[in-house]
Amino acid sequence: MNQETFKQRAKVPQTIMIVDDEEMVTKTLAAYLELETDFEVLTFQDPVKALEKLHQRRVDLIISDFLMPEMNGLQLIAQAQQLDPDLPCILLTGYADKENAVKAINEVKLFQYVEKPWDNEHISLIIRNALNSKSLRETLERKVRELDKVLLERDKLIQHNEMIKEELKLAKDVQESMLPQKLPESANISIVAKYLPALQIGGDFYDVITLGNNKLGVLIADVTGHGIQAALITILLKSALIDMTVRDLRPGDILTAINNLIYQILPKNIYVAGLAIVIDTETGECQISNGGIPHPILIRKDKRIEKIPVNGLLLGICDESIFKPGEEFRTQLNSGDKLLLFTDGISEAANEKDEQFEEKMFEILARLDCKSGKVMLNDLTQAAKDFSKPDHNWDDITLLSIGDN
């Protein structure tokens, strides 16, 4: 670093204290430093007075003679470093006392000693090196303190994350307990399901309730978003279904009851897509009402595949005075038929060409062995993963197969 660069970096003048019982030494060295540098220079012929000054103000470096009356340079430096342990110090020695000075250096933390008479440029270089060394040491210590703080914060985050993990596991256990532990079966109709949350807990939901007269009510739902907020809303869906045991309940009634419950509670911009089905397990008749779920797919025993074009309004958008469930659709499930329900987590899986998996589902279902509903759902899910691009941002996935499984 040249002299000009050194001056530019020293925005705040640094203070050099020169202590020597010979006034000629202090004046000569001070005059040179004041002329060639931006240092503030303090000079003392009395080391005791110099030490008193150090109690009053901070200095950046001390240059001290070795042999002085009342107190030698090493004693001065030792007491100065009690006030500031990182204070860099340079010792001036005569040729005669050089050997004793060198032996005493271990007593104090000395940056360097300089023999008299000194070379101005040489001592200027030593001063700059001492100050730079101190600056680097202070920077390093500051960085170490910052790193310690970061590590401490990291440890706190790790502890916090462990707490969150425990809470998420508890939430996952609660959510899983709300899903049907065992799906009902009859001689003609059975239901299998596959649920894959995008995160530890998700915003998809499904349930099956017994309505009497050999009928089942089925709900599949998708709360906007995923994670904790969406998962909490699925609890409302479960509570809405608990008391639905009316024998003549229609799928539109299920969607209406859910809408009326969640409309007053849901935060703004949070909605629920839902599809309800009432199935007569004796005859195989299905009544379907949709509220924003992708169109169900009917897979006939002879491998004919039909999309059921049933539409309706999302739940939670408007109150009961305005909300009307979508038009009811009726279909018949015969022996060997399956009705496939799914949320958009699988249908909107995209490949590198931004094509969606829903566009390929008919083709893929035609190739799959659909005799077993469980195998069909597993194979369809794997096909979606194979189809999608590696960095696809997955949403929650729920699939239900209703029929001869």
Backbone torsions as a table, in degrees:
resi	resn	phi	psi	omega
1	MET	NA	124.9	-179.5
2	ASN	-81.3	173.1	-174.8
3	GLN	-61.6	-39.9	-177.0
4	GLU	-66.7	-42.0	178.3
5	THR	-62.7	-40.0	179.2
6	PHE	-61.1	-41.8	179.7
7	LYS	-64.9	-40.7	-177.5
8	GLN	-64.9	-36.9	-178.0
9	ARG	-75.3	-23.7	-178.6
10	ALA	-85.1	71.5	-176.9
11	LYS	-64.2	-40.3	175.4
12	VAL	-102.3	122.9	-176.9
13	PRO	-55.3	132.3	177.0
14	GLN	-89.3	150.1	-173.1
15	THR	-105.7	125.6	177.0
16	ILE	-110.1	128.7	176.1
17	MET	-105.1	125.0	177.9
18	ILE	-111.2	126.2	-178.5
19	VAL	-127.0	117.3	177.9
20	ASP	-157.9	135.7	-177.3
21	ASP	-72.3	-9.7	176.1
22	GLU	-95.9	116.3	-177.6
23	GLU	-61.8	-33.2	179.7
24	MET	-60.2	-38.8	-179.2
25	VAL	-66.2	-48.9	-176.3
26	THR	-65.6	-40.5	-179.4
27	LYS	-67.2	-43.8	-177.6
28	THR	-63.4	-48.4	-177.9
29	LEU	-69.0	-38.6	179.2
30	ALA	-65.2	-41.9	-179.5
31	ALA	-60.9	-41.7	-179.9
32	TYR	-64.9	-46.2	-177.1
33	LEU	-67.2	-39.2	179.8
34	GLU	-69.0	-29.5	179.3
35	LEU	-78.3	-40.4	-170.8
36	GLU	-100.3	-10.2	-177.1
37	THR	-135.7	176.1	176.0
38	ASP	-99.7	15.0	-178.6
39	PHE	-67.8	146.6	165.4
40	GLU	-88.7	129.0	-173.5
41	VAL	-115.8	127.6	174.6
42	LEU	-112.1	133.0	-178.9
43	THR	-122.0	142.2	178.6
44	PHE	-142.4	138.3	170.7
45	GLN	-95.4	-14.9	-177.7
46	ASP	-111.3	114.3	-178.7
47	PRO	-64.4	-28.3	179.0
48	VAL	-66.0	-44.6	178.1
49	LYS	-66.3	-35.2	177.4
50	ALA	-62.0	-40.3	180.0
51	LEU	-68.0	-36.8	176.5
52	GLU	-61.3	-38.4	179.9
53	LYS	-65.8	-37.4	-179.8
54	LEU	-65.5	-24.3	175.6
55	HIS	-74.8	-19.8	-175.9
56	GLN	-95.2	-31.2	-176.5
57	ARG	-149.6	161.6	-178.7
58	ARG	-92.0	142.2	171.9
59	VAL	-122.3	164.1	-176.3
60	ASP	-98.0	-20.3	-179.2
61	LEU	-163.3	146.1	176.8
62	ILE	-118.0	133.3	168.0
63	ILE	-114.1	117.4	-174.0
64	SER	-128.7	142.0	171.4
65	ASP	-69.8	155.9	179.6
66	PHE	-81.3	-58.5	-177.1
67	LEU	-93.4	114.8	177.6
68	MET	-142.8	153.5	177.3
69	PRO	-68.5	154.9	177.6
70	GLU	72.2	-40.9	-176.5
71	MET	-157.6	129.4	177.8
72	ASN	-84.7	172.4	-174.1
73	GLY	-62.7	-35.9	179.9
74	LEU	-68.1	-35.8	176.9
75	GLN	-66.8	-41.3	177.0
76	LEU	-61.0	-47.4	-178.2
77	ILE	-62.8	-41.4	-179.6
78	ALA	-59.5	-43.7	-179.8
79	GLN	-72.1	-34.8	177.9
80	ALA	-64.4	-38.5	-178.4
81	GLN	-76.3	-14.1	169.8
82	GLN	-69.6	-32.2	177.2
83	LEU	-78.1	-37.8	-178.7
84	ASP	-141.1	95.1	-175.7
85	PRO	-60.1	-22.9	-177.6
86	ASP	-97.1	10.1	-176.8
87	LEU	-69.7	119.2	177.2
88	PRO	-75.1	138.8	-176.3
89	CYS	-133.0	140.2	177.7
90	ILE	-120.5	133.1	-176.8
91	LEU	-106.5	129.2	174.8
92	LEU	-93.8	129.4	-179.2
93	THR	-129.8	146.8	170.4
94	GLY	-85.3	165.6	-178.0
95	TYR	-60.7	-38.0	-175.0
96	ALA	-69.6	-34.4	-177.2
97	ASP	-101.0	11.2	-178.4
98	LYS	-59.1	-45.4	-175.7
99	GLU	-63.6	-44.6	178.5
100	ASN	-64.7	-37.0	179.6
101	ALA	-64.5	-43.7	-179.5
102	VAL	-62.5	-40.9	179.6
103	LYS	-63.9	-31.1	-175.3
104	ALA	-88.1	-6.7	-175.4
105	ILE	-60.2	-34.0	180.0
106	ASN	-64.1	-16.0	-179.5
107	GLU	-74.9	-25.1	-178.8
108	VAL	-132.1	168.1	177.7
109	LYS	-91.8	92.7	-174.4
110	LEU	-101.6	133.1	177.4
111	PHE	-73.2	-46.4	179.1
112	GLN	-167.9	158.6	171.7
113	TYR	-115.1	150.4	-177.8
114	VAL	-128.7	130.7	179.4
115	GLU	-81.0	143.0	171.3
116	LYS	-83.7	147.0	-11.6
117	PRO	-72.5	147.2	-175.8
118	TRP	-95.7	162.8	171.9
119	ASP	-98.3	127.4	-174.7
120	ASN	-57.8	-46.8	-178.7
121	GLU	-65.4	-36.3	179.6
122	HIS	-65.8	-45.9	-179.1
123	ILE	-69.8	-31.2	175.3
124	SER	-63.7	-40.0	178.3
125	LEU	-65.4	-40.9	179.0
126	ILE	-62.8	-41.4	179.1
127	ILE	-61.1	-48.2	-179.3
128	ARG	-61.2	-42.5	-180.0
129	ASN	-63.9	-39.4	179.7
130	ALA	-64.4	-44.9	-179.5
131	LEU	-67.9	-39.5	177.5
132	ASN	-64.6	-40.0	178.6
133	SER	-62.1	-42.7	178.5
134	LYS	-64.4	-42.4	179.7
135	SER	-62.0	-44.0	179.1
136	LEU	-64.3	-39.9	179.3
137	ARG	-64.1	-42.8	178.9
138	GLU	-64.7	-40.5	177.9
139	THR	-62.8	-43.8	179.4
140	LEU	-62.4	-44.5	179.5
141	GLU	-62.7	-39.8	178.3
142	ARG	-64.0	-42.7	179.0
143	LYS	-63.9	-38.4	178.3
144	VAL	-64.3	-41.8	177.7
145	ARG	-63.3	-41.1	178.3
146	GLU	-63.7	-41.1	178.7
147	LEU	-64.8	-41.1	177.1
148	ASP	-59.7	-39.6	179.7
149	LYS	-66.2	-42.8	178.4
150	VAL	-62.4	-43.8	179.7
151	LEU	-63.7	-37.8	178.0
152	LEU	-64.7	-44.2	178.1
153	GLU	-63.3	-38.0	178.6
154	ARG	-62.8	-42.7	178.7
155	ASP	-61.7	-39.1	177.7
156	LYS	-64.6	-40.9	179.4
157	LEU	-64.5	-40.0	178.9
158	ILE	-61.5	-44.5	178.3
159	GLN	-62.9	-41.8	179.6
160	HIS	-64.6	-42.0	179.6
161	ASN	-63.4	-37.4	177.7
162	GLU	-63.3	-39.1	177.0
163	MET	-64.4	-42.6	179.5
164	ILE	-63.1	-41.1	178.9
165	LYS	-59.7	-42.7	179.1
166	GLU	-64.0	-41.0	179.8
167	GLU	-67.7	-39.1	178.2
168	LEU	-65.7	-37.8	178.1
169	LYS	-63.8	-41.9	177.3
170	LEU	-62.2	-44.6	178.8
171	ALA	-62.3	-39.4	178.4
172	LYS	-63.2	-43.6	178.9
173	ASP	-61.9	-40.9	179.0
174	VAL	-64.7	-45.1	-178.2
175	GLN	-64.1	-42.6	179.0
176	GLU	-63.4	-33.2	179.1
177	SER	-69.6	-21.5	178.5
178	MET	-80.1	-22.6	178.0
179	LEU	-76.8	153.5	-179.0
180	PRO	-57.4	125.2	178.5
181	GLN	-76.4	-29.0	176.2
182	LYS	-146.0	124.5	-178.7
183	LEU	-84.3	139.6	-176.8
184	PRO	-67.1	150.8	177.8
185	GLU	-132.1	151.7	172.6
186	SER	-136.0	179.8	-179.4
187	ALA	-64.7	-28.8	-174.5
188	ASN	-107.9	-29.5	-172.5
189	ILE	-127.7	132.7	169.8
190	SER	-136.2	162.0	-176.6
191	ILE	-131.2	133.3	171.6
192	VAL	-123.6	150.6	-175.9
193	ALA	-135.7	155.1	173.8
194	LYS	-138.0	126.9	-176.0
195	TYR	-129.0	121.1	-178.6
196	LEU	-129.8	95.6	177.5
197	PRO	-69.0	145.1	179.1
198	ALA	-68.2	-35.6	176.0
199	LEU	-112.3	-169.8	-178.3
200	GLN	-60.6	-35.5	172.7
201	ILE	-126.2	156.4	-172.5
202	GLY	-132.7	-179.1	-178.2
203	GLY	-111.3	7.1	173.0
204	ASP	-87.3	157.7	-178.7
205	PHE	-155.1	146.4	171.0
206	TYR	-147.2	154.9	177.9
207	ASP	-159.0	158.0	177.4
208	VAL	-132.6	128.4	-179.1
209	ILE	-123.1	150.4	177.5
210	THR	-90.4	128.2	-174.9
211	LEU	-107.5	-6.6	-175.5
212	GLY	88.8	168.6	-178.0
213	ASN	53.8	36.9	178.3
214	ASN	61.8	28.3	-179.2
215	LYS	-113.9	148.6	175.8
216	LEU	-122.7	143.2	171.2
217	GLY	-105.1	131.3	-178.2
218	VAL	-121.2	133.5	175.1
219	LEU	-126.9	133.9	168.1
220	ILE	-125.7	134.1	-173.0
221	ALA	-142.1	157.6	-178.5
222	ASP	-142.5	111.1	176.8
223	VAL	-82.1	138.2	179.0
224	THR	-58.1	135.8	-177.0
225	GLY	81.9	-174.4	174.6
226	HIS	-152.1	174.2	-177.0
227	GLY	100.9	-158.5	-170.6
228	ILE	-63.5	-45.7	-177.3
229	GLN	-61.0	-47.3	179.6
230	ALA	-63.3	-39.9	-178.8
231	ALA	-63.6	-38.2	179.7
232	LEU	-62.7	-35.7	-178.2
233	ILE	-69.5	-29.6	178.3
234	THR	-63.0	-24.4	176.9
235	ILE	-63.0	-36.7	178.0
236	LEU	-63.7	-38.6	-179.4
237	LEU	-63.7	-40.9	178.5
238	LYS	-62.3	-44.7	-178.1
239	SER	-65.5	-31.7	-179.5
240	ALA	-69.1	-26.8	-176.8
241	LEU	-88.4	-18.5	-171.2
242	ILE	-57.3	-41.6	-173.7
243	ASP	-94.7	8.4	-177.5
244	MET	-87.6	85.8	179.4
245	THR	-124.4	16.8	179.8
246	VAL	-66.5	132.2	-173.9
247	ARG	-64.5	-38.1	-175.2
248	ASP	-98.9	24.8	-179.5
249	LEU	-64.3	136.1	178.1
250	ARG	-106.9	159.8	-178.3
251	PRO	-60.8	-33.8	177.4
252	GLY	-64.4	-32.1	177.5
253	ASP	-65.4	-37.7	179.4
254	ILE	-64.0	-46.9	-179.6
255	LEU	-65.2	-38.4	-179.9
256	THR	-65.2	-43.3	-179.3
257	ALA	-63.6	-40.7	178.8
258	ILE	-66.4	-43.6	179.7
259	ASN	-59.8	-44.8	-177.9
260	ASN	-63.8	-32.9	-179.5
261	LEU	-74.4	-45.4	-170.6
262	ILE	-86.6	-17.8	-175.9
263	TYR	-59.6	-41.8	-177.1
264	GLN	-77.3	-13.2	-171.4
265	ILE	-108.5	-35.0	-173.3
266	LEU	-63.8	139.8	172.1
267	PRO	-63.5	161.4	178.0
268	LYS	-62.2	146.8	178.4
269	ASN	68.0	13.0	172.8
270	ILE	-113.3	123.4	-178.3
271	TYR	-131.3	171.4	179.8
272	VAL	-129.5	126.2	169.9
273	ALA	-91.0	133.5	-177.9
274	GLY	-145.7	148.6	175.7
275	LEU	-134.5	130.9	-177.9
276	ALA	-120.0	143.0	178.5
277	ILE	-133.4	138.3	169.2
278	VAL	-113.1	123.2	-174.4
279	ILE	-117.0	131.2	170.8
280	ASP	-89.6	109.0	-174.3
281	THR	-71.7	-14.4	178.2
282	GLU	-84.1	-44.0	-174.1
283	THR	-99.2	-18.6	-176.7
284	GLY	82.3	6.9	179.4
285	GLU	-74.0	135.3	179.4
286	CYS	-121.0	129.3	172.0
287	GLN	-107.9	128.0	-171.8
288	ILE	-126.7	132.2	169.8
289	SER	-128.3	137.0	-175.0
290	ASN	-116.0	144.8	175.7
291	GLY	-135.6	53.6	173.3
292	GLY	105.7	0.6	177.2
293	ILE	-82.7	147.3	175.9
294	PRO	-53.6	148.7	-177.5
295	HIS	-56.1	130.6	176.2
296	PRO	-63.7	160.4	179.8
297	ILE	-122.7	129.9	179.0
298	LEU	-101.4	123.3	-178.0
299	ILE	-111.8	108.9	-177.3
300	ARG	-78.2	160.7	-179.4
301	LYS	-58.2	-33.8	-179.8
302	ASP	-86.0	13.7	176.9
303	LYS	74.6	10.2	168.0
304	ARG	-68.2	136.2	-175.9
305	ILE	-120.3	127.2	-177.0
306	GLU	-126.9	137.9	172.8
307	LYS	-93.4	133.9	-179.0
308	ILE	-93.8	108.6	-172.5
309	PRO	-81.9	69.8	-178.3
310	VAL	-111.0	128.4	-174.9
311	ASN	-125.9	166.1	176.6
312	GLY	-179.8	173.3	-175.1
313	LEU	-80.6	141.7	174.1
314	LEU	-58.2	152.8	-179.7
315	LEU	-89.0	141.7	177.7
316	GLY	94.5	2.5	-179.0
317	ILE	-84.2	-38.3	-176.4
318	CYS	-139.3	164.6	-176.2
319	ASP	-82.2	179.9	-172.9
320	GLU	-66.1	-21.2	179.8
321	SER	-73.2	-20.2	-177.9
322	ILE	-110.5	-35.3	-172.7
323	PHE	-65.2	131.2	172.4
324	LYS	-132.5	129.9	178.5
325	PRO	-66.8	156.2	179.6
326	GLY	-64.4	164.7	-179.2
327	GLU	-59.5	135.0	-178.3
328	GLU	-74.8	137.7	179.6
329	PHE	-117.1	137.4	179.2
330	ARG	-116.1	139.9	175.8
331	THR	-146.3	165.9	-177.1
332	GLN	-118.3	126.5	174.6
333	LEU	-96.9	116.6	177.3
334	ASN	-99.2	173.0	179.5
335	SER	-56.9	129.2	-180.0
336	GLY	89.8	-8.9	178.8
337	ASP	-84.8	155.8	175.8
338	LYS	-138.6	141.5	174.4
339	LEU	-109.1	121.0	-176.6
340	LEU	-102.0	121.2	174.5
341	LEU	-111.0	144.9	-179.6
342	PHE	-158.7	152.4	174.4
343	THR	-91.0	170.0	-173.8
344	ASP	-74.8	-2.3	175.4
345	GLY	-59.5	-32.5	177.8
346	ILE	-94.8	-39.0	-175.3
347	SER	-69.6	-27.3	-177.7
348	GLU	-97.0	9.0	173.2
349	ALA	-59.6	130.4	-172.3
350	ALA	-116.3	147.7	176.2
351	ASN	-98.2	-172.4	-177.3
352	GLU	-62.7	-24.6	180.0
353	LYS	-90.5	7.9	-176.9
354	ASP	62.6	24.0	171.4
355	GLU	-81.8	142.6	-178.6
356	GLN	-96.2	149.0	-175.5
357	PHE	-61.6	-29.1	-179.2
358	GLU	-58.7	-31.1	-179.7
359	GLU	-68.1	-20.5	-176.5
360	LYS	-106.2	-1.3	-170.7
361	MET	-65.3	-40.1	179.1
362	PHE	-60.3	-46.4	-178.6
363	GLU	-62.9	-42.5	-177.9
364	ILE	-71.2	-40.9	179.1
365	LEU	-63.5	-32.8	178.6
366	ALA	-66.0	-27.2	-179.3
367	ARG	-88.5	-22.0	-174.9
368	LEU	-78.0	156.1	171.3
369	ASP	-84.2	105.2	-173.8
370	CYS	-99.2	18.7	179.7
371	LYS	-68.7	-35.8	177.7
372	SER	-107.5	124.2	-179.8
373	GLY	-62.4	-39.9	-179.3
374	LYS	-63.0	-45.5	179.1
375	VAL	-65.2	-39.1	179.8
376	MET	-60.8	-44.6	-179.0
377	LEU	-66.9	-40.4	177.9
378	ASN	-64.0	-45.8	-178.9
379	ASP	-66.7	-37.1	-179.9
380	LEU	-67.3	-40.3	178.0
381	THR	-63.9	-43.4	178.8
382	GLN	-65.3	-38.1	178.0
383	ALA	-62.3	-37.9	178.1
384	ALA	-65.4	-40.6	179.0
385	LYS	-66.1	-40.3	178.1
386	ASP	-66.8	-33.5	-177.5
387	PHE	-74.7	-36.0	-170.4
388	SER	-77.1	158.8	176.3
389	LYS	-71.9	155.3	-174.3
390	PRO	-58.6	-34.1	-175.7
391	ASP	-99.1	21.1	179.5
392	HIS	-59.6	134.1	180.0
393	ASN	-87.3	96.0	-171.8
394	TRP	-71.8	142.7	171.5
395	ASP	-101.7	173.5	175.8
396	ASP	-60.0	144.9	179.9
397	ILE	-123.3	128.6	172.7
398	THR	-135.5	131.9	177.3
399	LEU	-132.2	141.0	175.1
400	LEU	-129.7	136.0	173.4
401	SER	-114.8	121.6	-177.7
402	ILE	-116.8	130.2	178.4
403	GLY	139.4	-139.5	-179.4
404	ASP	-87.4	94.6	-175.5
405	ASN	-107.1	NA	NA
